[in-house]
Amino acid sequence: MNYRSTRNSALKVTSAHAITKGLSDEGGLFVPESIPQFTKDELLAMCDKSYADRAYDIFSRLLTDFTPEEVRHCVDSAYNDKNFDTDNIAEISHLLTGTYVLELWHGPTCAFKDMALQILPYLLTTSAKKTVDGKEIAILVATSGDTGKAALEGFKDVDGTSITVFYPEDGVSRMQKRQMTTQEGKNVHVCAVKGNFDDCQNGVKAIFTDNAFADKLAQNNILLSSANSINWGRLAPQIVYYVSTYVELVKNKEVEFGEKINIVVPTGNFGNILAAYYAKLMGIPVNKLICASNSNNVLTDFINTGIYDRNRKFFTTVSPSMDILISSNLERLLYHLSGDNDAVINDWFGKLKTDGKYEISADVKAKVSELFYAGCCNDEDTKATIKDTFDKYSYLLDTHTAVAVKVYEDYRKNTGDETKTVIASTANPYKFSGAVYEAVGGVIDTDDEFEIIDRLEKQTNTKMPAPLAATKNKEVRFTGSVEKQEMPGVVLDFLKS
């Protein structure tokens, strides 16, 4: 199994190279040159396996340059009861008959990014030994909130690595900021950027494609890599939980094998729903992939019109992890749907860079429309959905999962489709306690985050997860804030220290 660049199909590399490198030199994303498919018998055989064993089966197909022992080491090191508070790793809750909430937040940072970022350090260090043995890996991360903490936690004190995380100064929740700025570890650094997530992401991408910057690092035997979902090693583990969820539903007799399901994903950068698309290609029966956006509805408009236009007002919302106007992983989808046509990808994404917009061809638009449904939800409706869901089911949603629930409700009303549906729940509600507390009727008259949390616990009879509670008495280590053009200097200064 080799991997191509979306902007240079002639380039073929191993999975170890793709994971170590993160981003291709010309700015393209690595994708598998073919998608392995599981047979019915192979999927049914997964029913009685653990999450780690299911992950082993999937990674064995995607990472063919890893030995069986290496794959086993990676999955067993990541998916265990030390890292997750449930044996199942990903829990499935029922909202109503035929509607399932896939809880992806039982890891150490209480967000879905743990599902990938607990295994990425093992994938990356294994890959580096194969491709750049002896070099230190400097990991750069742009985060809209959850990736940063999950990456910091995953790479904390991992030998041969360092990690620098950039986040938008006013674009994350208080708890997300506290999780990052109190992060422990001798090889970690965190810095705020005066701008939004797209400024952070563009800044990181610019560093990756700066040859002079790479040369400076090479002189010190340092190689750049990424823990964002532009890195295949971050995206591939997300495929696992969609495959695992389907076979778990079959095992529990919630669906008959072969019965199609809908998958609803709240997403800004498109990686989480792209993983569901890959799961479909690998053999999971999927009816519709439902893309849920907040007021930054660039993906909704794109899926409905075929025009991607980031030239619009940017909204800071109560679902900050989705406050994104440039959805990086969309490039991978369009590469596949265009027939692996790197020329059109360079054309479209070149226009995105210069003009801020592009329009896909009619044939690709038809394929997108067949696969996806898209909708969006503003803050008012997000909070109303949290309250309504709690009142009906005594189930507390976070502000991102609530967007998905509202968009799914709209989808059912608009289409009449009663297909059984899995809704990806991407974070624990206590990561966004202020907005959630307001949603269930609370009044915020204090700046004390933990006072608000205490009130939310009492009002809902729920409990803040231990990893979030542990941040209360931690020292704030990182207070810096820079303009986006200063990001390269931040990285260099940290690596010199």
C-alpha positions, 0 to 999 in steps of 0.5 A: 500500500503506497500513498500519493499526494493530492497535488502530485499523483506521481509521488508515491511513498510508504505509510511510514513516510506519509506519517513522518512527513505529515504534509507533502512538499508541494502542500498536498495531503497524502491519501492511499492509492487504493482503499482496502475493502473488508468482506462480509465475513471479515466484518462479522468476525470483528463482532467478537473482537475488542476495539484494539483488535478491530483497530489491528485488523484495519491498520494491518490493511492501511499500514502494510509497511508496518510489521504485525508486531509493530501494529500490535504494539501501537494499538495495544499501547493506545487503546487500553483502560489506562488511557480510556475510562471505558473498556469499550473505548467508544461507547454507544448511547441511545437517544431514541429507537434507531438513533445512537450517540457515539461517545468519542470522548472517554479518553484523557482529554475528553474529546474525540481527538483522543481516539487518534492522538493516543495512537499517533505518537506510537505510529509516528515514532515507529514510522520515524525509525523506518524513515528518519532514524536518529532525527528529532521530530518537531510536531506543529499543531494548529488547534480550534480547541480539542486537537491541541490538548489531545496532541499535547497529552499524547506527545508529552515526554515522548522521546525524540519528539517536541510539540508546539501548539498554536490556538486562536487567542479568543477562539477556544472555551475557557476549559480548552484554554486551561487544559492547554496552558497548564499542560505538563511535559518538558517537550511541549510548548503552547502559544496563542495567536491573535486571530482565528483558527484559519490564521493558525492553520495557514501559519502552520501550513506556511511553515511546512512549505517554507524550504528555508525554515526546513533547512534551518531545522535540518542543520540541527537534525530536526524534521517537521511533522504534524498532529493535525488531521492533515497527517494520515496518521491522525486521520486513519485512526478515526476510520476505526471507530466508524467501522467498530461502531457498525460491527458493534451495532450488528453484534448487539442486534441493533442492525442486521448486517448489510442494513445501511446506517446514516452517520451524522458528524459535527465538523469544521475541518472535514476530517471526522466525516471524511473518516466516515467516508473512508469507512464506507469505502472499506465496506461499512453500509452507509446510506447518507453522510450528514455534515453538520456545521455551526454558523460558519457554514462554509461546508453546508453551502459547498455541499449544497452548491458546489461552490466553496467560498471562504470570503464571508463573515467569521463567527465566534460561536459556542461550538468553537472547535468548528469555527473554521472557514478553510476545511483542509480535509475536503481536498482528500475527498475531492481528489478521490471524487475527481478520479485522483486528478491532481491537476484539478486539485491544484487548480481548485485549491490554487483558486482558494488561496488566491481568490478565496473560492472555487467551484467544482465540476458538475460531475464531482458535485453530483457525486458529493450530493449523492454521498452527503447531506449538509445543514447548519445550526446557530448558537440559539438553536444549539442551546435549545437542542441541548435543553430539549435533549436533556429535558426529554432524555436526561442526556447532556450534550456538548455544544458540538454534538448538539449541532449534529442533533439539530441538523439531523432533526432537520434532515429527518423532517426534510427527507422523511428518512427513518434510516437508523442513524449514528451521531458522532458525539465529539466532546464531553459537555463539561469542556463547554460548561458555560454555554451548556449551563446557560442552555439548561437554564443557568444564569452566569454571573461569575467568571469562575469556571469551576463555580459554573461547573459546580452549578452545572453538576447540581442542576443536571445531576451529572459529574465533571470528568476527572481529567477536567477536574484535575486542571483546577489546581494546575499551574498555568505555564503558557501565557504567550500571544503573537501575531500569525507572522511571528509563528515561525520565530516561536517555533525556532525559539522553542526548539533552541531552548 
